[in-house]
Amino acid sequence: MDEKIIKIVNETRWADGQEVRSRLEDITYNPMRSQEEFVMRLVRENAKTLFGRDHRFEGIHNMADFRCYLPLTTYDDYSAYIERVAKGERNVLTAYLTEHISTFDGQKQLPQSRWSVQTSYDYSFCAGFYLAGNYGYLTEGMTLNLVDNNVERLSSGMTIGNLLGRLLVKRDFDSKQIYAIPVDIAGKQDQADYSYLQALYALSQKDISLAICEHYDYMVELLRYIEKNWPKLTEDIENGTACIPQNPERANAIREIMEDHHIGTQMVHQLWPALRCIMVCDVDCLSASFELLRTYCGSNVHFIFTGISSPEGTFSTTVNLDDPQTVLIPDSLFYEFKPKESTSYNQLLTLDQLEIGQSYELVITTMAGLYRYKTHKHFLVVGRYHDTPTVIIDNG
């Protein structure tokens, strides 16, 4: 572990987080101004794209025109456009450079512009880094990375795969230095070998201060694996393997902890004393497995729920520690909402028209080339941050 490099990386994360949080503070006071600026900039800069010409962007001069000219869409409306983007064609869905293609639901793909990738990084990771740093949890320790970063780089320079995995390795200079689990082991082993390697690398490092999980279940699975296989893992840490050097001192410390450990009880703070914060990137609901994770962690470990996102867009971002409600992001995409009880999409609402306690289906326009796209996701409005709604997923 290179402590100097880790310190530099975490200081950079803290600075990035402060910049994103400052922007969020500004735009959440007057969200509709940011929403209108977002739409009109998007239309202006994409008027000469294939999609823009097909939908008469040059004739759109205000928000009313935008909602009149553009029909509601679903994934099937983009298949022909996406096929051309995937082949490297420019100015199809957006004028912005396509940096990544997200994969989801088996065979579906969605192009991500450089702008949309940066925005996802800002509000999925940097906003979380701000909270961790603000509470003193972004320290000089390594990061335990439990995000699927099995991302393939194409000959065109684009990457394809999981967008969160792409964000995890966005900066080449830190990916090999700060992560407890080497980023290049993803996808190279079967599941059993991968689980073993994750646990081996994680357990061999004592100085871990932050964990990033794609879903909190991934952290639960790691801890359960360690509970079941710690004798073998400890032996390998003691003797060393082709992956890690021998470390008898660390192995003895793990044995003392695990020999007294009762399954399903606190162990995180004992194994990694500096680990005070876990960032969770995907939270549909907090189930019984989350309560088990909190039991493993005890009161010394806090949670940052980074927001609601998907390959379609980054919808909301974190504002408070240990709080699953997140705020909608006025400059990330354009939101429209269908009240849950409504059977028609004819009277969609804008962000300023939402009511606390009500559920809505989300329709979005994004920087990656989705326009008035039906996500079929439902949000429950639970409060406001400044003048902008805060939400949780409504799975009911």
Secondary structure, DSSP 8 states (H G I E B T S, - for coil): --HHHHHHHHHHHHHHHHHHHHHHHHHTTSHHHHHHHHHHHHHHHTTTSHHHHHTTGGG--SHHHHHHHS--B-GGGGHHHHHHHHTT-SSSS-SS-EEEEEEETTTEEEEEEHHHHHHHHIIIIIHHHHHHHHTT-S-SSEEEEES----EE-TTS-EEE-HHHHHHTS-HHHHTTSBSS-GGGTTSS-HHHHHHHHHHHHHH---EEEEEEEEHHHHHHHHHHHHHHHHHHHHHHHH--SSS---HHHHHHHHHHHHT--TTS--HHHH-TT--EEEEEE-S---HHHHHHHHHHGGG-EEEE---EETTEE-EE--STT---EEE-TTT-EEEEEETT-S-STT-B-GGG--TT-EEEEEEE-TTS--SEEEEEEEEEEEEETTEEEEEE---
